[in-house]
Amino acid sequence: MRLGARNAAAASLKRPQPPPESPVHPGSSAGWKATNMLWLKAFHIIFVVTWFAGLFYLPRLFVYHSTAPDEIGSERFKVMERKLFAMMTIGGVLAALFGVSMIVAAPALLSAGWLHAKLGLVLLLVGYHIWCYSIVRAFKENRNRRSERWYRAFNEVPSVLLIAIVLLAVLKPF
């Protein structure tokens, strides 16, 4: 293969850059803003995943804790629940921080109906998170009165909210 043909083949594999006058050119202010929005969105998604990992697993710990046969097992669950709640709280706070940062960076988003619905569901999720905290405290103080079956149903709530939130964010139906 000739040197010129090799260079042409290598150049065709490179990702094409938009022309400098394009509003999304990396050097333009619009390109800078779009790039920053992508970073905010990436970190928002990362911390939403972190938050949901806790929201999915903590109620599962409640299921097992509610049937713990001995004091040693119960104490082990108390430690696990406390630590997991702390980690999921960090994830939730950072997810909210990056979500609000996206709205601050692009305030026009507030005119989107789908975002209002999503934020309403996120508020329900925050309420669920707070409810989880009250359950962690009840177990810590040996005041649990709920059954394993109740916790199995309680465990499904974040799944339903996640499905609705993702569909709103991706489809933007209104």
C-alpha angles and dihedrals in degrees: 000000000000120000092244092052091048092052091047091051092049092048091052090057093056117099109258116243120220115247116271093251090058113110091231097051109134091235095053124087090242089052090050091051092047091050091050090049089054090052091049091048092048093052091043090056093045092054093042087057090049091049094048092048087062094041090054097044104038094064088048087057087052089055092054094039092053089061098039106139099206144030094252091056092045092052091049090053091049091057093046092048093049094050094044092049090053092051094046090048090055089049092048094048092048092045089053092045093053091043092053089045090058090052091049090049092049109023091173086077088076090072091063114101093208090060092054089052091047092050090050090054091046088055088054088051091052088052089051089050091053090047088054088055091054089051092049088053092047091053091045090054093042091245100125111139100165127101131238088250092056091052091050089058092042088054091065097061098083091049092057092046092047092053092050094045094049092047091051094047095047103036098034089201097184 
